[in-house]
């Protein structure tokens, strides 16, 4: 696996948070809602801020925490980036910083991708980030050292 350094922590000051008596909430700029600020949610929101800054053309092409069905089981993906034809392009799985990115994590996002057929997968815990291109013919994936989100690709 090839770690892609995104520097997500530098986006922390941009998080819009609200304190309630028993929890901290964060404003999700995609869903336009307040949601509980868990460690995983922090990673997801930092990644969204990164994507909005580096790839502003994606703002209308990102879906957050949508339900999908795989073999009659309900699952939820973290982020999905669509191409300009609104076809799944990059499926993202976010983990808390304390969760190590392992083969099992990639297997999880690969399983979710059975229903979506996105050509790229991304897994991050905010510290380590890995991206892979799917080879549907060989039923494998190859790790990449970059994010495939250039304007020309979408």
C-alpha positions as CSV (number, residue, x, y, z in Angstrom):
1,X,0.0,0.0,0.0
2,X,1.2,3.5,-0.8
3,X,0.3,6.2,1.8
4,X,-1.0,9.5,0.3
5,X,-0.3,12.4,2.6
6,X,-3.3,14.7,2.6
7,X,-2.5,16.9,5.7
8,X,-6.1,16.8,6.9
9,X,-5.3,18.2,10.3
10,X,-4.6,21.6,8.9
11,X,-8.4,21.8,8.1
12,X,-9.4,21.4,11.8
13,X,-9.8,25.2,12.3
14,X,-12.4,25.2,9.5
15,X,-14.7,22.8,11.3
16,X,-17.9,24.5,12.4
17,X,-18.9,23.1,15.7
18,X,-21.7,23.6,18.2
19,X,-21.6,22.5,21.8
20,X,-24.8,21.1,23.3
21,X,-25.1,20.0,26.9
22,X,-24.0,16.4,26.3
23,X,-22.1,16.4,23.0
24,X,-20.3,18.4,20.3
25,X,-21.9,18.7,16.9
26,X,-20.3,19.6,13.6
27,X,-21.8,21.2,10.5
28,X,-21.6,18.9,7.5
29,X,-21.3,21.2,4.4
30,X,-22.6,18.6,2.0
31,X,-25.7,17.5,3.9
32,X,-26.1,20.9,5.5
33,X,-26.9,19.4,8.8
34,X,-25.4,19.2,12.3
35,X,-24.1,15.8,13.2
36,X,-22.4,14.4,16.3
37,X,-18.6,14.9,16.2
38,X,-17.2,11.4,16.7
39,X,-13.6,10.6,15.8
40,X,-14.8,9.0,12.5
41,X,-17.0,12.0,11.7
42,X,-14.1,14.3,12.3
43,X,-12.0,12.4,9.7
44,X,-15.0,12.5,7.2
45,X,-15.5,16.3,7.7
46,X,-11.8,17.1,7.4
47,X,-11.6,15.1,4.2
48,X,-14.7,17.0,2.9
49,X,-13.0,20.3,3.7
50,X,-9.8,19.1,1.9
51,X,-11.8,18.0,-1.2
52,X,-13.6,21.3,-1.3
53,X,-10.4,23.3,-1.2
54,X,-8.3,21.1,-3.6
55,X,-11.0,20.0,-5.9
56,X,-13.8,22.7,-5.8
57,X,-15.4,21.2,-8.9
58,X,-16.6,18.3,-6.7
59,X,-18.9,20.3,-4.5
60,X,-22.0,19.0,-6.3
61,X,-20.6,15.5,-7.0
62,X,-20.2,14.3,-3.4
63,X,-22.7,12.2,-1.5
64,X,-22.4,11.5,2.3
65,X,-23.6,8.5,4.3
66,X,-26.1,7.1,2.0
67,X,-27.7,3.7,2.5
68,X,-27.1,0.8,0.1
69,X,-28.3,-2.8,0.0
70,X,-25.9,-5.7,-0.5
71,X,-27.4,-9.2,-0.5
72,X,-30.5,-7.8,1.3
73,X,-28.3,-6.2,4.0
74,X,-28.4,-2.5,4.6
75,X,-25.0,-0.7,4.7
76,X,-24.0,2.9,4.6
77,X,-21.0,4.3,2.8
78,X,-19.1,7.3,4.1
79,X,-18.5,9.3,0.9
80,X,-19.1,8.7,-2.7
81,X,-17.8,11.0,-5.4
82,X,-19.6,10.9,-8.8
83,X,-18.2,11.7,-12.2
84,X,-19.9,14.3,-14.4
85,X,-22.4,11.7,-15.7
86,X,-23.4,11.0,-12.0
87,X,-21.8,7.5,-12.1
88,X,-20.0,6.4,-9.0
89,X,-16.3,7.3,-9.3
90,X,-14.6,7.2,-6.0
91,X,-15.9,5.3,-2.9
92,X,-14.5,6.5,0.4
93,X,-14.3,4.8,3.8
94,X,-13.4,6.9,6.8
95,X,-12.1,5.4,10.0
96,X,-11.3,7.0,13.4
97,X,-7.6,7.9,13.8
98,X,-7.2,5.1,16.3
99,X,-8.2,2.4,13.7
100,X,-5.3,1.1,11.7
101,X,-5.9,0.7,8.0
102,X,-5.7,-3.0,7.2
103,X,-6.6,-5.4,4.5
104,X,-9.9,-5.9,6.4
105,X,-10.8,-2.3,5.9
106,X,-10.1,-2.5,2.2
107,X,-12.2,-5.7,2.1
108,X,-15.1,-3.7,3.7
109,X,-15.0,-0.9,1.2
110,X,-14.6,-3.4,-1.6
111,X,-17.7,-5.2,-0.4
112,X,-19.6,-1.9,-0.4
113,X,-18.4,-1.3,-3.9
114,X,-20.2,-4.5,-5.2
115,X,-23.3,-2.4,-5.3
116,X,-21.7,0.7,-6.7
117,X,-19.0,-0.3,-9.1
118,X,-16.9,2.8,-8.5
119,X,-13.5,2.4,-10.4
120,X,-11.6,3.9,-7.4
121,X,-11.6,3.2,-3.6
122,X,-10.1,5.5,-0.9
123,X,-9.6,4.6,2.8
124,X,-8.4,7.0,5.4
125,X,-8.2,7.4,9.1
126,X,-7.0,11.0,8.8
127,X,-3.4,9.9,9.3
128,X,-3.0,7.2,6.7
129,X,-4.8,7.4,3.3
130,X,-4.7,4.8,0.6
131,X,-6.3,4.9,-2.9
132,X,-6.7,2.0,-5.2
133,X,-7.9,1.5,-8.8
134,X,-10.2,-1.4,-9.4
135,X,-9.5,-3.9,-12.1
136,X,-13.0,-5.3,-12.6
137,X,-11.8,-7.9,-15.2
138,X,-9.2,-9.4,-12.9
139,X,-11.3,-8.7,-9.7
140,X,-8.3,-7.0,-8.1
141,X,-7.1,-3.5,-7.2
142,X,-3.8,-1.7,-7.5
143,X,-2.7,1.0,-5.1
144,X,-2.0,4.4,-6.4
145,X,0.2,7.3,-5.0
146,X,-2.3,10.0,-6.0
147,X,-6.0,10.9,-5.9
148,X,-7.6,10.6,-9.3
149,X,-9.7,13.7,-8.9
150,X,-8.2,16.0,-11.6
151,X,-10.8,18.1,-13.4
152,X,-10.1,16.3,-16.6
153,X,-11.0,12.9,-15.1
154,X,-14.5,14.0,-13.9
